[in-house]
Amino acid sequence: MDAAEFRRRGKEMVDYVADYLENIEKRQVYPDVEPGYLRSLIPEEAPEEAESYEDVIKDIERVIMPGVTHWHSPYFYAYFPTANSFPAMLADMLSGAIGCIGFSWAASPSCTELETVMMDWLGKMLKLPADFLAGTEGKGGGVIQGTASEASLIALLAARSKIIKLIQADHPERSETDIISKLVAYSSDQAHSSVERAGLIAGVRMKKIPTDNKFSVRGDALQNVLEEDRATGLIPFFFCATLGTTPSCAFDCVTELGPICNAEEIWMHIDAAYAGSAFICPEFRPLLNGVEFADSFNFNPHKWLLVNFDCSAMWVKKRSDIIGAFKIEPLYLKHDHQESGLVTDYRHWQIPLGRRFRSLKMWFVFRMYGLKGLQAYIRKHVGLAKEFESLVRADQRFEISADVVLGLVCFRLKGSNELNETLLKRINNARKIHLVPCQLVGKFVLRFAVCARTTESRHIKEAWYHISHLASELLQEPPH
Amino acid sequence: MDAAEFRRRGKEMVDYVADYLENIEKRQVYPDVEPGYLRSLIPEEAPEEAESYEDVIKDIERVIMPGVTHWHSPYFYAYFPTANSFPAMLADMLSGAIGCIGFSWAASPSCTELETVMMDWLGKMLKLPADFLAGTEGKGGGVIQGTASEASLIALLAARSKIIKLIQADHPERSETDIISKLVAYSSDQAHSSVERAGLIAGVRMKKIPTDNKFSVRGDALQNVLEEDRATGLIPFFFCATLGTTPSCAFDCVTELGPICNAEEIWMHIDAAYAGSAFICPEFRPLLNGVEFADSFNFNPHKWLLVNFDCSAMWVKKRSDIIGAFKIEPLYLKHDHQESGLVTDYRHWQIPLGRRFRSLKMWFVFRMYGLKGLQAYIRKHVGLAKEFESLVRADQRFEISADVVLGLVCFRLKGSNELNETLLKRINNARKIHLVPCQLVGKFVLRFAVCARTTESRHIKEAWYHISHLASELLQEPPH
């Protein structure tokens, strides 16, 4: 395919994309396919000879679409949102064409520099303490990670490296593995599975701190565990607080936890993967209070801030902590400016070496929506969640299982877990809307997350009447 | 921006992208900007109100392009290639629009299933042993990682988990940290920095095996170190072989190393990040001989196989080894089919949880080039490297520093490292072409990697005459 054909096919693809997104609600949100459906639809091997574009493109509707879960359908209420906006898609086209690999400043200066400045812009939108910003003289700064899982892992590894150096400074005879064997990291018992996984990868003990009746870790809960662990000779070094947990969008009490971590010299990382986007609104910013005590903070604009995946925003107060954990400098990656202290080489901030020009997506989205547009978007979703909450509360058969703070509503039928499992199964089998469950203090709960950019009040009402109708059918059946 | 405006702007962007790539050689390959250039060109904060698309787009040439290192310019010979093709860009547009997060089969069945089948297609193109393919009944299979760094890390972590379980099966009293403190992993002294970094992350000892005069690890070199280490009570568990090292594109002797690793129950991972693409050509496939001894194998189609970044292809013989290392199953990620054994949940195969629909890029590229088209592309690049090698060899002032096997030529002026450092500095300062150096047995060497899809013989000649001219100037100067 030459540039001339790309001009033609690219424009056709733009129309296909626009058609897809404009008409997405006509598609069934969750597919009917059975595992293994796709293999038999296409050849067993790649073709020897080139095929025509027509042949490829007609297979999109035949092979791909029947197996797509349509995350951007206004009938999709599962997991958490993933962002999708036209400005981000345009920026991604440009990013693909430039196709630079921005592992160092020299590998493409604009790729690195726009990222640093966009992370400052976003930090200011969130009113992050100035410590987290790079500015021209700051010690902190931001980086785009692929996912929150990587951000948690990087924070944990930086904390591990820091505590080892600290202990070895006083006790040079202690080996790294000896120290690691005594380390203990903490998170909420509601924290995302990726935090536990980060502990597995780093080879450190990871303990879950029990939460209160709002699913929030409180200061005394952490304090108690710290005292027990120090008494048995363990070395607490890392606490991952969650703002907006995955099961119920609960918030750890970082204003209590932060001072404890600071006093005990424990690295506090805040994972606000979903909720973080809301902090650009003044009315939700208090949920971030206490961030001033954190060493690192992360949230995903690719969830709820209209920047297509992948774009996970992470800030650190001392970038030397993170860089120092992994810096390895082969000659083929050295460049003139790197020792000047003026440049950022993002390869030291992340697990992968390569990286795309992802900040273009942020730049396009921030400018074409403006802060007010982004705030309006967040508020609209929160309003829709509140609307759904009201509908649930007005129905005596149901209960709300957790405070509705942002765009997630946790609810269930009053009754057994089995009843609710059956209800969820029927909802998903009907294929009209798509939800996933969670578990809250032993109860099986349905999660209703406002996800798609195009979700409107009518979709919320429609979803509720559908759920309510299926519940009525279920409750009218004789018990098994 | 609504769909109607996206239709218009998207088509403009398609033309911008086509214009950019058609005219890329008119742009200076390496930018003139100084560190910090970008910050002063744009506001300090995101705008409150939305800006127009015109305002955003005009800043591409004003703000971004002056700081881009043009990796797809035919004057770019630095690092290794990064792929860029029109079919891959079209597929990426579609991937962005579908915008699913394919962490589990249920999260979008086609995203998972196309990936499994495309990895089988690619495995067959490479004539990988059937053990590595998923098929319908296989125990192995492939996954798209973001980068080779992640693949090496995942392989190392899977090996770590496997050896710990193995030892604990016989010695349940031994703790994980005790075992980890005795583990030792190996790679070539020419291996990529990311392998050393994987060891740092996993908290295991990593030793570099010395290479022979072809920069290749041989069986006896590994055997010697293994014996020494076992004698001191260490537990060898992982060897990362490199096929196509970053400094000089050297090949570890996996036909010798593989049987040793198998006999010693050491996980052998093969990193062929750059060279792997060439193995689709029968004449280069012997370079992969010995892969049958490996536990895992990885290369980057996003380097040299025309699939835009990110697409790092990794295969394992036993997928249970990799899945078993990290499986954590919260309720909100469970789905009906996962216990059936029929489905793949790729989140267990990688560090991040989220993942884009990256296999679409492979599908478009494989079909629109066909195997023959891809082979022709590899052969053309190798031919261009051979052409450059001949030009260097014909000039008595220069020497070739390593065998030219694929698309990389390592060369230098006969003379001091200082002389070659000065030559490289002048080449890069002239801004006509862009190269990076490497170090080979203490010598400062220039690396000339054929990178851009549009590089032709005339560019190679032009690059050589330019280098030759700068060398003449340098050599005519009186010594300092």
Interface residues (C-beta under 8 A of the other chain):
Chain A: M1 D2 A3 A4 E5 F6 R7 R9 G10 K11 M13 V14 D15 Y16 V17 A18 Y20 L21 E22 P31 V33 P35 G36 Y37 L38 R39 I42 E44 E45 A46 P47 E48 E49 A50 E51 Y53 D55 V56 I60 V63 I64 M65 P66 G67 V68 T69 H70 W71 H72 Y79 T82 A83 N84 S85 F86 P87 A88 M89 L90 D92 M93 L94 G96 A97 I98 G99 C100 I101 W105 A106 A107 S108 P109 S110 C111 E113 L114 T116 V117 D120 W121 L122 K124 M125 T136 G146 T147 A148 S149 E150 L153 L157 R160 S175 E176 T177 D178 I180 S181 H192 S193 S194 E196 R197 L200 I201 A202 G203 T246 P247 H302 N308 F309 D310 A325 F326 I328 E329 P330 L331 Y332 L333 K334 H335 H337 S340 L342 V343 I351 P352 L353 G354 R356 L360 W363 F364 F366 R367 M368 Y369 G370 L371 K372 G373 V436 P437 C438 Q439 F444 R447
Chain B: M1 D2 A3 A4 E5 F6 R7 R9 G10 K11 M13 V14 D15 Y16 V17 A18 Y20 L21 E22 P31 V33 P35 G36 Y37 L38 R39 I42 E44 E45 A46 P47 E48 E49 A50 E51 Y53 D55 V56 I60 V63 I64 M65 P66 G67 V68 T69 H70 W71 H72 Y79 T82 A83 N84 S85 F86 P87 A88 M89 L90 D92 M93 L94 G96 A97 I98 G99 C100 I101 W105 A106 A107 S108 P109 S110 C111 E113 L114 T116 V117 D120 W121 L122 K124 M125 T136 G146 T147 A148 S149 E150 L153 L157 R160 S175 E176 T177 D178 I180 S181 H192 S193 S194 E196 R197 L200 I201 A202 G203 T246 P247 H302 N308 F309 D310 A325 F326 I328 E329 P330 L331 Y332 L333 K334 H337 S340 L342 V343 I351 P352 L353 G354 R356 L360 W363 F364 F366 R367 M368 Y369 G370 L371 K372 G373 V436 P437 C438 Q439 F444 R447
